[in-house]
Amino acid sequence: MSHHLTLCGRSDTLFSDDALSSIHKAGRGLPRAVNNLARQALVAAYANRSTIVDEKAAHQAITEVDAE
């Protein structure tokens, strides 16, 4: 993943440890569920004008995906 981030011009942390833990727990370790939650968390972080996916963005993603 760091290779892809470098190609995009980003070398710092993209997901906080708390966000990763929440996404993994909510996705129950299932790759597709984790991927969908991570994508939604990225969108939430962008909407919040945040430079990192934090616990708030992860929670927004989990809430939105659970609502679907």
C-alpha positions as CSV (number, residue, x, y, z in Angstrom):
1,M,0.0,0.0,0.0
2,S,2.9,2.4,0.7
3,H,3.9,2.1,-2.9
4,H,0.5,3.3,-4.1
5,L,0.6,6.1,-1.6
6,T,4.0,7.2,-2.8
7,L,2.7,7.2,-6.4
8,C,0.0,9.5,-5.3
9,G,2.5,11.8,-3.6
10,R,1.6,10.8,-0.1
11,S,4.2,9.3,2.3
12,D,2.6,9.9,5.7
13,T,0.0,7.9,7.6
14,L,-3.4,7.7,5.9
15,F,-5.4,5.7,8.6
16,S,-5.0,6.2,12.3
17,D,-4.6,3.1,14.4
18,D,-8.0,3.6,16.1
19,A,-9.7,3.9,12.7
20,L,-8.0,0.7,11.4
21,S,-9.0,-1.2,14.6
22,S,-12.7,0.0,14.3
23,I,-12.9,-0.8,10.6
24,H,-11.4,-4.3,11.2
25,K,-13.7,-5.0,14.1
26,A,-16.8,-3.8,12.2
27,G,-15.9,-5.7,9.1
28,R,-15.3,-8.8,11.1
29,G,-12.0,-9.4,9.3
30,L,-13.8,-10.1,6.0
31,P,-11.7,-8.6,3.2
32,R,-14.7,-7.2,1.2
33,A,-16.4,-5.7,4.2
34,V,-13.1,-4.1,5.4
35,N,-12.5,-2.7,1.9
36,N,-16.0,-1.2,1.7
37,L,-15.7,0.3,5.1
38,A,-12.2,1.7,4.4
39,R,-13.4,3.3,1.1
40,Q,-16.4,4.9,2.9
41,A,-14.0,6.1,5.7
42,L,-11.8,7.8,3.0
43,V,-14.9,9.5,1.6
44,A,-16.0,10.6,5.1
45,A,-12.5,12.0,5.9
46,Y,-12.5,13.9,2.6
47,A,-16.0,15.3,3.4
48,N,-14.7,16.4,6.9
49,R,-11.7,18.0,5.2
50,S,-9.4,15.8,7.2
51,T,-5.9,14.7,6.0
52,I,-6.2,11.4,7.8
53,V,-8.9,8.8,8.3
54,D,-9.5,9.1,12.0
55,E,-11.9,7.4,14.5
56,K,-14.6,10.0,13.5
57,A,-14.5,9.1,9.8
58,A,-14.3,5.4,10.6
59,H,-17.4,5.7,12.8
60,Q,-19.3,7.6,10.1
61,A,-18.4,4.9,7.5
62,I,-19.5,2.1,9.9
63,T,-22.8,3.9,10.6
64,E,-23.5,4.5,6.9
65,V,-22.7,1.0,5.8
66,D,-24.8,-0.5,8.6
67,A,-27.7,1.7,7.5
68,E,-27.6,0.2,4.0
